[in-house]
Amino acid sequence: MPPVSQHQGFESNPPEQELRNDVVRASHALAVAGLSDMVWGHVSVRDPEDRGVWMKASGWGFEEVTAEKVLLVSPTGNVLMGEGKRHLEYPIHTEIMARRPDVGCVVHTHAPALAAFASLEEPLHPISHDGVPFARLPRFTRTGALIATSDLGHALAEVLGDAHAALMPHHGAVTAGPDTATAVLYAVLLERACRTQLMASAAGGPRTWSDEREAAFKDEQVWNPGQLEAGYDYLTRQPLPRS
């Protein structure tokens, strides 16, 4: 496909419409789950033609996203399709996608419990089902500022490696998955797992959690693709919070 030399409007073919809709559904699910931070935070979907990533335009909250507010952003930050400004932190998405061909969706949030937990420099234990997917939970400590350059995006992608998520102390977190259901549910589960451990810590614990063997078994039993899809479908069925 020849390069796009200027922004294109909302007119798009059916596959591109579906990609826009994927971003809309994922954004709304994150809003329903309480992971909004006003107009900050974003979710991206890989472009199947390797032109970049589809993500919401800057200036909109998760609950406000419509198909008209979704952009195609190139790996160098050019807006190839859609109307509006791109987020400064697009390299989070483009660099993770570049490093991880298995990833089809990336989520970045500033949810409060995970931000608080990231500051403790403690491992996240599988106290509940929610913590099971995060047996490996790296922390990106190079900066707590915005990931606004390809260099920082590449560094974050390196720290994430093949894990499902990475905490970003003084900032937020990133999750990645093969599809929107997986990446969004990992973001939701990570926030819940961090909140659960914070509550246990406030009560003087935690004192017990699933061992490595049980956690591995539960990862397949509790968080197989069908279960992740079921959780995601539940979120997409709920009414949006008021913006």
VOPAGU-2260 file (C-alpha; in pm, 1 decimal, decimal comma):
REM VOPAGU-2260
SITE   aa  ch    i         X         Y         Z
SITE  MET   A    0       0,0       0,0       0,0
SITE  PRO   A    1     148,4     341,6     -91,2
SITE  PRO   A    2     233,2     577,2     194,8
SITE  VAL   A    3     -35,9     821,5     301,7
SITE  SER   A    4      90,0    1174,5     250,0
SITE  GLN   A    5    -176,9    1362,1     445,2
SITE  HIS   A    6    -448,0    1303,3     703,2
SITE  GLN   A    7    -751,8    1121,1     579,9
SITE  GLY   A    8   -1098,7    1179,4     716,0
SITE  PHE   A    9   -1329,1     929,0     879,1
SITE  GLU   A   10   -1421,4     757,6     550,6
SITE  SER   A   11   -1273,6     410,6     580,2
SITE  ASN   A   12   -1317,5      61,6     446,0
SITE  PRO   A   13   -1483,0    -210,4     657,1
SITE  PRO   A   14   -1159,2    -359,2     800,9
SITE  GLU   A   15   -1046,2     -13,9     913,3
SITE  GLN   A   16   -1389,8      51,1    1062,4
SITE  GLU   A   17   -1356,6    -267,9    1266,2
SITE  LEU   A   18   -1013,2    -161,3    1393,0
SITE  ARG   A   19   -1160,2     170,6    1502,4
SITE  ASN   A   20   -1443,7     -14,4    1672,7
SITE  ASP   A   21   -1193,6    -236,8    1854,7
SITE  VAL   A   22   -1031,4      73,7    2004,3
SITE  VAL   A   23   -1371,7     214,6    2098,6
SITE  ARG   A   24   -1483,7    -105,9    2272,7
SITE  ALA   A   25   -1154,0    -142,8    2457,6
SITE  SER   A   26   -1162,2     220,6    2570,6
SITE  HIS   A   27   -1519,2     188,7    2695,2
SITE  ALA   A   28   -1434,8    -132,3    2882,4
SITE  LEU   A   29   -1149,0      44,9    3060,6
SITE  ALA   A   30   -1383,5     330,3    3153,0
SITE  VAL   A   31   -1642,5      89,0    3292,9
SITE  ALA   A   32   -1369,2     -82,5    3497,4
SITE  GLY   A   33   -1276,5     251,5    3655,6
SITE  LEU   A   34    -936,5     289,9    3491,1
SITE  SER   A   35    -997,0     636,0    3346,7
SITE  ASP   A   36    -769,8     927,7    3431,4
SITE  MET   A   37    -963,0    1214,5    3273,2
SITE  VAL   A   38    -816,7    1246,5    2920,0
SITE  TRP   A   39    -496,6    1050,9    2989,2
SITE  GLY   A   40    -424,0     683,0    2932,7
SITE  HIS   A   41    -469,1     502,6    2603,1
SITE  VAL   A   42    -517,9     171,4    2428,2
SITE  SER   A   43    -383,5      70,9    2089,2
SITE  VAL   A   44    -459,8    -197,9    1832,0
SITE  ARG   A   45    -200,1    -318,3    1583,8
SITE  ASP   A   46    -258,8    -223,5    1221,9
SITE  PRO   A   47    -261,1    -551,4    1022,2
SITE  GLU   A   48     -82,7    -380,0     731,7
SITE  ASP   A   49     207,0    -275,3     958,5
SITE  ARG   A   50     138,5      93,6     911,7
SITE  GLY   A   51     143,4     158,7    1286,2
SITE  VAL   A   52    -120,5     148,5    1560,8
SITE  TRP   A   53    -481,4     256,2    1596,7
SITE  MET   A   54    -543,9     459,9    1911,8
SITE  LYS   A   55    -768,1     737,2    2036,5
SITE  ALA   A   56    -688,8    1098,4    1968,5
SITE  SER   A   57    -545,0    1308,8    2249,4
SITE  GLY   A   58    -784,4    1511,4    2461,7
SITE  TRP   A   59   -1057,2    1250,9    2511,1
SITE  GLY   A   60   -1139,1    1026,2    2805,2
SITE  PHE   A   61   -1191,5     652,7    2763,0
SITE  GLU   A   62   -1566,9     694,4    2799,6
SITE  GLU   A   63   -1575,1     963,7    2529,6
SITE  VAL   A   64   -1409,2     764,5    2253,0
SITE  THR   A   65   -1603,1     714,7    1929,9
SITE  ALA   A   66   -1484,8     578,6    1597,1
SITE  GLU   A   67   -1438,0     935,2    1471,5
SITE  LYS   A   68   -1187,1     995,7    1751,4
SITE  VAL   A   69    -956,2     705,3    1657,7
SITE  LEU   A   70    -631,5     766,8    1469,0
SITE  LEU   A   71    -386,2     552,9    1276,9
SITE  VAL   A   72     -42,0     657,1    1404,6
SITE  SER   A   73     275,9     551,8    1224,9
SITE  PRO   A   74     585,3     419,9    1408,5
SITE  THR   A   75     740,6     765,5    1363,0
SITE  GLY   A   76     438,5     946,6    1505,0
SITE  ASN   A   77     266,6    1066,0    1188,3
SITE  VAL   A   78    -112,4    1063,9    1190,7
SITE  LEU   A   79    -198,8     866,5     878,1
SITE  MET   A   80    -575,3     850,4     923,3
SITE  GLY   A   81    -826,3    1027,1    1141,5
SITE  GLU   A   82    -874,0    1375,9    1278,4
SITE  GLY   A   83    -709,3    1515,4    1590,6
SITE  LYS   A   84    -376,0    1516,3    1769,6
SITE  ARG   A   85    -196,7    1200,0    1868,5
SITE  HIS   A   86     -87,9    1128,6    2224,0
SITE  LEU   A   87     271,6    1218,2    2310,7
SITE  GLU   A   88     320,8     867,3    2446,4
SITE  TYR   A   89     248,2     682,5    2122,6
SITE  PRO   A   90     600,8     522,9    2145,5
SITE  ILE   A   91     473,2     306,4    2432,3
SITE  HIS   A   92     254,4     131,3    2178,4
SITE  THR   A   93     464,2     137,7    1863,3
SITE  GLU   A   94     780,9      16,2    2034,2
SITE  ILE   A   95     611,2    -267,3    2222,8
SITE  MET   A   96     442,3    -375,9    1900,3
SITE  ALA   A   97     778,5    -364,2    1720,5
SITE  ARG   A   98     944,0    -585,1    1981,3
SITE  ARG   A   99     653,3    -822,9    2036,4
SITE  PRO   A  100     500,4    -966,7    1716,2
SITE  ASP   A  101     264,8   -1168,4    1938,5
SITE  VAL   A  102     103,3    -851,4    2073,6
SITE  GLY   A  103    -208,9    -713,3    1908,8
SITE  CYS   A  104    -314,1    -467,2    2178,4
SITE  VAL   A  105    -135,4    -247,7    2434,1
SITE  VAL   A  106    -297,2     -63,1    2725,9
SITE  HIS   A  107    -145,8     219,4    2929,6
SITE  THR   A  108    -320,9     345,4    3243,0
SITE  HIS   A  109    -251,8     558,9    3549,9
SITE  ALA   A  110    -483,3     367,7    3783,9
SITE  PRO   A  111    -432,0     466,6    4150,6
SITE  ALA   A  112    -383,0     129,4    4319,7
SITE  LEU   A  113    -115,7      11,0    4078,4
SITE  ALA   A  114      55,9     349,5    4101,2
SITE  ALA   A  115      60,5     325,5    4481,2
SITE  PHE   A  116     179,6     -35,2    4475,0
SITE  ALA   A  117     457,5      42,1    4226,6
SITE  SER   A  118     612,9     278,4    4482,2
SITE  LEU   A  119     654,8       2,8    4741,7
SITE  GLU   A  120     919,0    -192,1    4549,0
SITE  GLU   A  121     757,5    -517,6    4658,0
SITE  PRO   A  122     669,8    -823,0    4447,2
SITE  LEU   A  123     304,3    -870,9    4358,9
SITE  HIS   A  124     182,2   -1198,0    4509,2
SITE  PRO   A  125    -107,7   -1411,0    4377,2
SITE  ILE   A  126    -320,8   -1343,4    4684,0
SITE  SER   A  127    -635,7   -1370,2    4474,3
SITE  HIS   A  128    -718,1   -1485,8    4122,5
SITE  ASP   A  129    -640,4   -1134,7    4000,1
SITE  GLY   A  130    -268,2   -1159,7    4075,3
SITE  VAL   A  131    -214,1   -1493,3    3900,9
SITE  PRO   A  132    -113,8   -1360,5    3553,5
SITE  PHE   A  133     164,6   -1149,7    3701,6
SITE  ALA   A  134     417,3   -1405,2    3821,8
SITE  ARG   A  135     661,3   -1184,8    3631,4
SITE  LEU   A  136     593,0    -816,6    3688,7
SITE  PRO   A  137     892,8    -605,7    3585,9
SITE  ARG   A  138     929,0    -239,2    3678,9
SITE  PHE   A  139    1041,7      29,6    3438,3
SITE  THR   A  140    1259,0     263,1    3645,7
SITE  ARG   A  141    1448,3     466,4    3387,1
SITE  THR   A  142    1203,1     754,4    3422,7
SITE  GLY   A  143     867,6     837,1    3574,1
SITE  ALA   A  144     807,4    1104,4    3311,9
SITE  LEU   A  145     619,5    1065,2    2984,6
SITE  ILE   A  146     737,3     803,1    2735,1
SITE  ALA   A  147     753,2    1058,0    2455,8
SITE  THR   A  148    1051,4     931,6    2253,4
SITE  SER   A  149    1121,6     613,4    2060,6
SITE  ASP   A  150    1426,9     557,9    2280,3
SITE  LEU   A  151    1217,4     551,8    2597,4
SITE  GLY   A  152     950,8     342,4    2426,9
SITE  HIS   A  153    1215,4      92,4    2320,1
SITE  ALA   A  154    1356,8      82,4    2673,9
SITE  LEU   A  155    1010,4      17,8    2816,7
SITE  ALA   A  156     951,5    -259,6    2563,3
SITE  GLU   A  157    1282,0    -419,5    2664,2
SITE  VAL   A  158    1184,9    -413,2    3032,0
SITE  LEU   A  159     841,1    -557,5    2958,1
SITE  GLY   A  160    1001,8    -842,2    2764,0
SITE  ASP   A  161     755,4   -1128,3    2728,2
SITE  ALA   A  162     563,7   -1044,1    3045,8
SITE  HIS   A  163     194,4    -955,3    3046,7
SITE  ALA   A  164     250,3    -623,5    3224,0
SITE  ALA   A  165     506,9    -384,4    3362,8
SITE  LEU   A  166     472,5    -131,2    3640,6
SITE  MET   A  167     603,6     219,8    3575,3
SITE  PRO   A  168     681,7     372,5    3917,6
SITE  HIS   A  169     582,6     738,6    3954,0
SITE  HIS   A  170     369,6     699,8    3641,6
SITE  GLY   A  171     139,2     399,9    3584,0
SITE  ALA   A  172     157,0      65,6    3408,2
SITE  VAL   A  173     140,6    -103,4    3069,9
SITE  THR   A  174     -22,5    -432,4    2971,7
SITE  ALA   A  175       0,0    -626,9    2647,3
SITE  GLY   A  176    -189,4    -912,6    2490,1
SITE  PRO   A  177    -266,8   -1078,2    2158,7
SITE  ASP   A  178    -605,1    -905,6    2142,0
SITE  THR   A  179    -809,2    -632,8    2307,3
SITE  ALA   A  180    -986,8    -869,0    2547,8
SITE  THR   A  181    -659,0    -996,9    2689,8
SITE  ALA   A  182    -473,8    -666,2    2718,3
SITE  VAL   A  183    -773,9    -488,1    2871,0
SITE  LEU   A  184    -845,0    -766,1    3120,5
SITE  TYR   A  185    -479,5    -772,0    3224,4
SITE  ALA   A  186    -503,5    -398,8    3296,4
SITE  VAL   A  187    -816,7    -453,7    3503,7
SITE  LEU   A  188    -672,0    -752,9    3688,5
SITE  LEU   A  189    -345,4    -572,7    3760,5
SITE  GLU   A  190    -525,4    -281,3    3925,3
SITE  ARG   A  191    -740,6    -518,5    4131,4
SITE  ALA   A  192    -442,9    -733,5    4235,0
SITE  CYS   A  193    -247,3    -427,4    4347,6
SITE  ARG   A  194    -546,6    -300,2    4546,0
SITE  THR   A  195    -591,4    -638,9    4713,4
SITE  GLN   A  196    -227,5    -652,1    4820,5
SITE  LEU   A  197    -239,4    -294,3    4946,9
SITE  MET   A  198    -538,2    -389,0    5164,4
SITE  ALA   A  199    -358,9    -698,2    5292,5
SITE  SER   A  200     -49,5    -490,1    5368,7
SITE  ALA   A  201    -258,4    -236,7    5561,3
SITE  ALA   A  202    -388,2    -523,6    5775,9
SITE  GLY   A  203     -37,2    -648,3    5855,6
SITE  GLY   A  204       2,0    -904,6    5577,3
SITE  PRO   A  205      -8,3   -1071,9    5341,6
SITE  ARG   A  206      86,9   -1399,9    5506,4
SITE  THR   A  207     -22,1   -1651,4    5245,5
SITE  TRP   A  208     -75,8   -1672,8    4870,5
SITE  SER   A  209     -76,9   -1934,6    4593,0
SITE  ASP   A  210     254,5   -2108,8    4547,7
SITE  GLU   A  211     418,9   -2124,8    4205,5
SITE  ARG   A  212     256,5   -2454,6    4112,3
SITE  GLU   A  213     -94,1   -2349,6    4209,4
SITE  ALA   A  214     -54,5   -2011,5    4041,4
SITE  ALA   A  215      52,6   -2176,6    3715,5
SITE  PHE   A  216    -247,3   -2411,8    3730,4
SITE  LYS   A  217    -485,6   -2124,2    3802,9
SITE  ASP   A  218    -344,8   -1920,8    3516,2
SITE  GLU   A  219    -476,0   -2187,3    3278,3
SITE  GLN   A  220    -790,9   -2271,1    3473,1
SITE  VAL   A  221    -907,5   -1921,8    3567,7
SITE  TRP   A  222    -753,9   -1697,0    3302,2
SITE  ASN   A  223    -768,3   -1900,6    2983,6
SITE  PRO   A  224    -872,5   -1711,1    2667,3
SITE  GLY   A  225   -1238,4   -1801,8    2714,0
SITE  GLN   A  226   -1247,3   -1657,0    3064,9
SITE  LEU   A  227   -1065,2   -1341,7    2958,5
SITE  GLU   A  228   -1312,7   -1296,3    2674,1
SITE  ALA   A  229   -1605,8   -1349,2    2912,3
SITE  GLY   A  230   -1477,1   -1078,5    3145,2
SITE  TYR   A  231   -1419,8    -841,5    2857,0
SITE  ASP   A  232   -1765,8    -907,8    2715,0
SITE  TYR   A  233   -1914,9    -827,3    3055,7
SITE  LEU   A  234   -1740,0    -490,3    3063,8
SITE  THR   A  235   -1850,8    -403,4    2710,0
SITE  ARG   A  236   -2214,6    -477,7    2801,3
SITE  GLN   A  237   -2224,1    -226,5    3085,4
SITE  PRO   A  238   -2344,0     135,7    3051,6
SITE  LEU   A  239   -2069,9     395,2    3027,6
SITE  PRO   A  240   -2001,1     622,9    3323,7
SITE  ARG   A  241   -2091,6     983,4    3267,6
SITE  SER   A  242   -1804,8    1191,0    3128,6
